[in-house]
Amino acid sequence: MEWTFEEFKTSLDGLHPAVKEKALEIAKSLVIEKNYTKGNAIKEGIMKAEEWFYDLGG
């Protein structure tokens, strides 16, 4: 199954490419492993990816 999260494209468009990629990775994991809805997973994924990126000094 392809996890594109296309319905959340506008939420992802303004993100740095590395943050966007990490957010999708986190969101996919949350949907599969923790049974999150796609909406909640993408919100959580973006938040965690931004924290990850800023911790790296981005």
Secondary structure, DSSP 4 states (H G I P E B T S, - for coil): -----GGGHHHHHTS-HHHHHHHHHHHHHHHHHH---HHHHHHHHHHHHHHHHHHTT-
